[in-house]
Amino acid sequence: MLAFCFAAGHAAGQDAQATIERVKQSVVPIGTYERTRTPAFAFRGTAFVVGDGTFVVTNAHVLPGVLDTTRLEVLGVLVAGPSADKVEFREAKQVAVDPGSDLAVLKIGGAPLPALQIRNSDGVKEGQPIMFTGFPIGAAIGLFPATHRGIVSSITPIAIPQARSAELDPKTIRRLTTGTFPIFQLDATAYPGNSGSPVFDPATGEVLGVINMVFVKGTKETALTQPSGITYAIPSKFLQDLVQKAR
């Protein structure tokens, strides 16, 4: 029995390793590029490739409010170049943005990249194992994708009514008046730079959600004076609808 358990666990670990290697090929840093700036690429968050390989997904809040067109600043992603030590910048154009779910789909130029499959998140259960890959801390520790693992610890409404009116701020009021929807609370720690990271099934690599670091803090953590270490993700069913609109 012990030998069987060890073999099963070893096989599961190998499956997860293979999944991570596949997913990493589809996860890219997103930011703005200005040729005369140092550094030329300003990192803003994580994105990942979907669809036919020419679309990327990230959080809407990751996108810049405005671009400095006088300095030819453009939005885009970094992808692997022809050799291991080189990367290339590809411009990205917004094609679908949903501020309500804080998701955005962009179109990139160039040859198609390996794409992740999106699974409908209605079947996700509490206690289900997950992984997510992105760029924690961003350029501060280098733009190398890192993977974290955990479980779905809770499926909970995005906004919780405050006990006192004094605790309400404009973001919370907007969320309460426009309606709530369930999000995934994860027993895993994300960091600045992980916004936009795909949450995926360790066995298949299918996307189950999108890490969100800013949008949810304004509603679910307004009463906390210290960081909670809790990570939230937007369920992928909202992403499926947005990708369909973008095509």
Helices and strands as residue ranges (DSSP letters): H 2-24, E 27-33, E 41-50, E 55-59, G 60-62, G 69-71, E 74-80, E 87-98, E 103-108, G 121-123, E 129-134, G 138-141, E 146-157, G 165-167, H 170-178, E 182-186, E 198-200, E 207-212, H 217-220, E 231-235, H 236-246
